[in-house]
Amino acid sequence: MSERGAAVLAAEHAPSRARMAIDQLVHATVALWRTQVVLIFTFAMPLVWLILIGLLAGNDAVGDDGVRVMQFAAPTAIAMGTFFATMPPVAISVAESRETGVLKRLRGTPLPAWAYLIGQVGAAVVFAMASLLLTLLLSVVLYQVQLRPETLLASVTTLILGVLSFSAVGLAIGSMSRTAAMAEAAAIGAAVVLSFISGLFLVGATLPGWLDAIANAFPLKPYASSLQDQFNPFVEGNGWDAGRLAIVAAWGVVGALVSMRAFRWEPHRTRGAAPARRILAPTAARGALTASLQPTVGRRPSTLTLVVAQSGSALRTTLRRPGDVFFSLIMPVALFALLVAVQSADSLPDGRPASAVVAASMVTWGAGVILFMNLAEQVARARDQRLLKRVRGTPLPVSAYLMGRTVAGVALALVVLACVLALGAAAFQLRVDALGILLGVGTLLLGAIALAACGFLLVTLVPSARAVGAVGLVILFLLSFFSDVFLTAGPEWMGVVGSLFPLKHLQNGLAAAWAPGSAPLWPHLLVLAGWAAAAGALAARRFRWASGSAEGTR
C-alpha cells in the first residue's frame, strides 16, 4: 500500500474530535476518582460539615408548616461541595499536566487543546454534580429538607453557572501558577479563605460589614447566598437575583480570559537551566536527608548535630512550599483576627476574655496543622519516595530524622504563638503576664509532642502521602468542633467526646494559662502527656521504612 493510501486509511479510521473529547472526559474523571484529596474535599468535607451542623443546631421545626433548622444549612453544604469540587482540582490538574510534560506531549497527538480542557473541566463538573446529589440526598433523607418548586429553575441555573465559573477560575489559577505546588497552595488557600470570609465555616456569627462587602465582590458569597435564599421558604419570590448571578458570571468570564492568555504548553523553565533544575529539584525537596546519604569521612556526627541538621532541612522545606507557609503561619493568625472581630462582646458568657480564648484556639489550630497534618505528610512523602529506607545505610538514625522534623514543627508552632499574642496585644487588648506566657509555652511544647506522635501514628495507618494530608485535614477539622477550637456551643456529649483527644486539652490548657477563670491547667497536661506516650509507642511499633514494606522498625 502506498504512503498516500495508508494516510487516507488512517484518517478514515481516526476517532472524531468529539469522540476524543469524550474519551478525555472519561480519563480525567477516572484520574480524579483515584485522587484521595479530591474525594475528601468534594464529598467528605461538605458531608462532615452538614452532619456537624445537625449535631450543633439540631433539626427542630421552626414553623407550623414543617420547616426544619437544617433547611437553612443544606444549601451551604451544597455550595461548599460544588465549590471545592471545581476550582482546586482544575487548577491542580492543569498545573501538574504542564509541569510533568503531559501538555507538551499533547501537542504531538491528534487531541486538540480544547478537548483536553473540556475533559478537565467536565471531570470537575461530574464530581460537583455527584457531590450535589449526595449532599441533597442526605439532607432530604436525614433532615427532611424540602425543595421549593418555585425556585427550582433558579437553583439549577445558579448551580450550573457557579460550577462553570469556579472551573474557569481554576483554569486561570492553574495556567498562571509556575508549578503544581504553587497551584495547589493558591487554589486550596483561596478556597479556604473565601469559605471563611463568605461565612461558610462560621456558625451563628456575623461578619463585619467591611469584610462582608469584600466577600460579596468574589463569586463564592453571592453563589452561596443565592442558594440559601432559594432554599429559604420565608424568602418570597422565584429565587432569581440578577446582581448576584452577574458577579458569579463575571468571574467566570475573567477566569476564562485569563486562562486563555496565560495558558502555555511548556513547563516554566528556561532552556539553559532545565537540566540543572531536574537534578536540583529532588535535592531541594529532600534537603539534608539526601545530603546524609553521601559518604562521610571522619568522626560520626553526634545525635544532636543530626537533629539540628534535620530541623534546618525541615524548616527550609516548609519555607519553600507556599501552601505550608500559608496554612501553618498565615492562616492561624488571620483567623485569630477574624474570629475576634466577629465576637459580639469582649468577654464570653462565662466571663473569660474572648481574645484570650480565641488566641488559645488559633494557636491550637496552627499547632494541629503543623504537627499533625503537615509533619505527617512530610514523613509520608519521604516514605513513599523510599528515602527513609535508604537512611538505614547512613549514619542518620530514623529517630534523629523524626526528632529533627518534630523540633522544626515545634519551632513553627512557637512562631504562631508569638504572632498571635503580639497581634492580640497590639489590636485586641490581649494581656498575658510573664507567668502566663511561660505556662502557655510549656503547654504548647507538650501538646506539640502529643500531636506529632498522633501524626506519626497517622502515617502508619494511611498508605500515601497525599491521603495522609487529606485525612489529617478532615480529622483536624472535625475534632476542632468537638474541642472548643471554633467556639461552637454544641451538646454536652460533643464536649465529652472531644475530651478524649489531645486537641481539646491543648486548647483548654492554653486558655487556662491565658484567661483568668479557666479550669486548672494540670489535668490537661496529664492527658497530653498520656497521648504523647501512647501514640508515640504505637507509632514506633507500627512504623515501616517504605510503603508496603514488611521490614521492621529500627
Secondary structure as GFF3:
##gff-version 3
##sequence-region A 1 554
A	DSSP	alpha_helix	3	13	.	.	.	ID=ss1
A	DSSP	alpha_helix	17	33	.	.	.	ID=ss2
A	DSSP	alpha_helix	36	39	.	.	.	ID=ss3
A	DSSP	pi_helix	40	44	.	.	.	ID=ss4
A	DSSP	alpha_helix	45	57	.	.	.	ID=ss5
A	DSSP	three_ten_helix	69	71	.	.	.	ID=ss6
A	DSSP	alpha_helix	74	99	.	.	.	ID=ss7
A	DSSP	alpha_helix	102	106	.	.	.	ID=ss8
A	DSSP	alpha_helix	113	143	.	.	.	ID=ss9
A	DSSP	three_ten_helix	149	151	.	.	.	ID=ss10
A	DSSP	alpha_helix	152	176	.	.	.	ID=ss11
A	DSSP	alpha_helix	180	197	.	.	.	ID=ss12
A	DSSP	alpha_helix	209	216	.	.	.	ID=ss13
A	DSSP	alpha_helix	220	231	.	.	.	ID=ss14
A	DSSP	alpha_helix	242	262	.	.	.	ID=ss15
A	DSSP	alpha_helix	274	286	.	.	.	ID=ss16
A	DSSP	alpha_helix	288	291	.	.	.	ID=ss17
A	DSSP	alpha_helix	303	320	.	.	.	ID=ss18
A	DSSP	alpha_helix	322	325	.	.	.	ID=ss19
A	DSSP	pi_helix	326	330	.	.	.	ID=ss20
A	DSSP	alpha_helix	331	341	.	.	.	ID=ss21
A	DSSP	alpha_helix	354	367	.	.	.	ID=ss22
A	DSSP	pi_helix	368	374	.	.	.	ID=ss23
A	DSSP	alpha_helix	375	384	.	.	.	ID=ss24
A	DSSP	alpha_helix	387	390	.	.	.	ID=ss25
A	DSSP	three_ten_helix	391	393	.	.	.	ID=ss26
A	DSSP	alpha_helix	398	427	.	.	.	ID=ss27
A	DSSP	alpha_helix	434	461	.	.	.	ID=ss28
A	DSSP	alpha_helix	465	482	.	.	.	ID=ss29
A	DSSP	alpha_helix	492	498	.	.	.	ID=ss30
A	DSSP	alpha_helix	502	514	.	.	.	ID=ss31
A	DSSP	alpha_helix	522	542	.	.	.	ID=ss32
###
